[in-house]
Each structure stands twice: as structure tokens, then as C-alpha cells.
Amino acid sequence: MRRRFRRRQRLGQYRIEKCLAVGGFAEVYQAHDTVEGINVALKIPHRHLTDKENMAAFKKEVRMVAGLDHPGILGIKTAGQVDGTFVVVSSLAQETLGDRMTRRMARSKVLEITGELLEALAYAHKRKVVHCDVKPENILLFPDQKVRLADFGLARLALRTIDASGSGTLGYMAPEQALGRPSLRSDVFSAGVVLWRLLGGTQPEWPFHWPHPSYEKVQRNWSEAMVEIARKATRVEEEKRYRDAGAMLRAFKRAAPDAIATRRRL
């Protein structure tokens, strides 16, 4: 898909610096706010998806995110028309968890990131908000080393406009969500897949048979309780998972203190 804006192009008070990502519903750019003098992230819906119906749905999602007040959820600085283009402005992350996963990570950092992710997701679930797209690219890391979850609800909007059939992989998506029935337990599944990748460095894939790839490595390095959390979260049967991220978080908090201390060293 052709990118709409080029480096150094101006969009109101924002000067485009580079394209960070192109998703199913929007493009994300790093830009410099020439008024505040800071770098920000601009999320801009694709032009062909900005009809009245889709924009109404997009604005509804923006309002929903604006109502989520939690340090682990990426907030919105402003949203609206800029030079005839609808733009959502947010703080600029240092990198995504997907970027961070390409480098060696201390086990203590794995636990820290997982805990912060589940805290944010549990907050949303308590308010009956389903994320629908929990994956490393939507888990942002900031210079203060804090994790913030981004892109609430955008997966639902993308599926309204894109034929996702025949994609060939479920990725981080729960089986029932792929059939159009997302729930709080679907987010639990996605968080479980992220957790397994953090624990063992590999991503489970459809049909998600247990044990997942790298099981022996994970078993050597992590406690049985931590392995069981990842297993329960990624059960194909929806009713056998944690009912929401709050329940998964409580199990994680019980297991975390001994997750490293009880593991068998290589």
C-alpha cells in the first residue's frame, strides 16, 4: 500500500519524519510537533476507509480510548481534522515489544513487561472493553521503561472493511475471534501467545497443539506455575481459559515471585 505522506511533508503543525507502520485501518507516522517542539505519533486512517460510516466508527473508538485512564494504556493527545485529514495524535514510543524481542531480554524484564501488560488489559476488561488485537506490535515501550498498550478496537474496524479470509495464519488471534466472536477471553488468548513468545522465544501457531514450540526450553527456565499460566491462557477451548485478564493477572502475581528462583538453570 502506497504511503500517503513523505518525509518532511507538513500536516498542519506536524512535520512528518518517517512512517512507522502501515496497518489494516491506518498508517502511523513519527512527526515533529512544531508548536510544542516534541516528537509525536500520528495515526491516520487510510483514505479509502474514511467514508462517513467508517469515520463514525473510528471516532467512537477514539472516544472509548479517551475514557480509559490508566498508565499502561496509550492515551490520545488530540484527535480531529488537520488540513482536511483526520489525525489521532499520541505520545511517541521508543520501540514496540516486537522490536525489543529481536534482542536478548533478561528474565526479570520478561516478568516486568508481562505484569504491566496484564495490568493494563485487566483495567480495560474490568470496564468490559475488549482490545481485539493484543500483539507485540501494539505493546509499546517508552524511555521510562514503561509498557503501554495501544490500538484498542482498531481490529474491529479493520475487519469491517477488509476481507480477512484466507490470510493463512491466526497469528495472535483466538480461534473464536477469527470466526467473528471476540470476547474478553479472546484477549486472554492473545496475551497468552505473547507470554509464551516472551518465555521461549517462539510463537505458537494454529492449531495450537500442546505442548507449544520450545516447550522443553521454557520448562527448563521457568517454574511450572508460569508454564501453566501460558498453557491455560492459550487453550483453544474458550471456556477453559481465564475468564478475563484480571483472573490471569492474579495467577501471574502469585507465580511471578518464584518464576525465576525455582527454575532449573541451563
N, C-alpha and C positions, 0 to 999 in steps of 0.2 A: 504494500500500500504506500502510495506516494505521500511523503510528509508535507504538511501544509506550510510550515514556516521554516525559514532558513536562518542560519547563524547571523546575528547582529540585526535581524529584522525587528522593527518596532511594532509593539501592540499596546497602544496607549502608553502608560508609564513603564511598561516592561520591555526590556531588550533581550531577545532570545539569545541564549548562549549555546544550547545543544539539545537534541532530542534524547530523552532518557528511556522512553518506552513507547511502543505502539500496541494498544490492546484492542479488544473486540468492540469497545464503545468509544474509546477516546485515545488521544495522543497526550503524552506527558513531556513537558519541556522544562529544562532548567533555564531560568531567566533572571535578569538583574532588575530589581525594582529601583528605578532611577529617582524616585521620590524618597523612599526610606533608606536607600543605599545598601540594601541587602539582597542576597540571592534567594529566590523562592522557586517553588514548583508550580507549574501551570498545567492543569488538566483541561483539555479542550475536546469536546465531543466531535467525532468525525462529521464532516459537513453533510454527508448523505444521510445521517441519522438525526439531523436537527429539525425534523418536521414537528408540527405542533404537538402531536400525541407523545412522541418520544421525549421532547423537551419538557413537557409537563411531568412525565415520569421521572426524568433526571432531576428536575427541581425538587420534586417530592423527596427523592433520596438525599439531596443536599440538605434539605430541612431536617430530615431524620438524623443525619450525621451531626448537624449543628446542635441537636439536642442531647448528644452523647458527650457528657463532660467527664472524661477520665484521662489521666496522664498517659495511658497506654493506647489511646485511640487518637489517630492523626486528626487534629482539628482543622477547620476551614478558616482562613484569614478573611476571605471575602469571596463572593460569587456574583456574577452578573455579566451584562453585556459590556464588552470593551471593543470599540471600533467595529461594532456590528458582529462580534464573535462572543459566544458565551464562554466564559472562563471561570474556572474554580481555582483559587489561589490558596496554597498551603505552605507550611514550612518545608524547607529543603532538607532531605535526609542525607547522611553521609554515604550510605550504601544500603542495599537490600540484604536480607538474610541470604538470598540466593547468591549474591556476590560474596558474602562472608563465608559461605560454605565451601568456596573454592580454596580456602586456606585452612591450615590446621587450627583446630579450636580446642582450648582447654576444657576438660570435663566440667569444671566449675562454671565456665561460661555457658556451656550447653544447658546446665540446670538454671542458670540465671535467665537466659533467653526464654526457655520453656515456661518458667514461672511467670514472667512478665506477659508473655503471650496469653497464657491461660487466665491471668488476672483480667486482662482487657476483654477477652472473649466472655468470661463469666459475667462481667459487668453488663455487656450487651445482652447476653442471654437472660439475665435477671429482668431486663426490660422487654423481653420477648422479641429482640431484634436478631435476625439470622444474617450472618455475614455473606454466606454463599460462595465465597472464593478465598478461603484460607489457604495460602501457599507462600513459599519463601519470598516471592517477588512482591507480595503485599504486606510483608513484615519488614518494617523499615527500622534501620539503626541510625541513631543520631550521635553527634560528637560527645554528648554527655553519657554515651554508652547505654541509653535507654531505648527500649523497644516500643514502637508504635504501630498499631495495626491500621492499615489503610484500605480504601476502596470498598466500604460497606455497600452492599446492594447493587453494585455495578454489574455483577454477573447476571443478575435477573434482567437487567436492561439489555445486556448483550444478547441473551437468549431470546429476547423479544424480537430481535432484528436479524439474527444470524442463524443459519441452518447449521446446527452443531452436529448433526448426524453424520456418521462415517468418519469421525475425527480419528478413530483408530486407537485411542487411549483415554482412559478416565482420569489420568493424572492424579490429582489430589481430591477428585470429586467422589463423593459417596455414590454407590450404585443407585439408590433411590432418587438422589438428586439428578442423576443423569437421565432418569425417567420423568423428570419434571415435578418431583415431590420433595423439595428441600425442607429440612426441619432443623431444630437445634442439634439433634443427633448427627445430622449431616456435617455440621461444623466440627463436631467432636471427631468424626472420622477423619476429616481433613487435617485437624490438629494432630491426630494420632500418626498420620502419614508423615507430617513434618517432624514429629518427635522421633519416629523411627529413623528417618534420614539423619537427624542430629546424632542419634545414638550410634548408628552403624555406618553411616556414610553412603548408604544405598537407599533407593526409593522403592517401596513395594508397588507392584503393578497388578492390574486385572489378570486373573480372577481373585487376587489377594489371598491365595492359599497360605495357611500357616504351616511351618514357620516361614517368616519373610526372609528375603535375601540378607546375607550377613548375620544370620541368627547366632552362629557359633561365636562370632566376634563380639556381638552385643552381649551374649551370655557371659563371656569371659570378663567383660569390662564393666558390667553394670549389675546391680542387685536384681534378684528375682522379682521383687516388688515393682521395680521400674520397668522391667521387661513385661510384666503382666499389665501394667497400665497401657503400654503401647499396644499390646495384644487386644485388650478389651476395647480400646478406642477404635481399633481398625477392624472389628468384626463386621463381616458382610451383612449379617443379620442385624438390622437396625435396632431391634428391641433388646439385643444383648450388649449394646454399648452403654456408656454412661449416658444418663438422660439429658445432661447438658454440660457445658463447660465448667459450671460451678462444682458439680459432682466430680468431674475429672480433676479439677484443681485441688479439691480436698484430698483426693487419693494421692496426688502428686506431692502435696505438702507433707503428708505422712511418710512418703517414701524418700523424699529428697535428702534428709539429713544423713541417711545411711547409704545412699545410692552409690557413692564413690568409696566410702570407707569399707564397705563389705564386699567390694568387687575383688575378683582374683586377678592379680597382676599378670601381665604377659611375661 
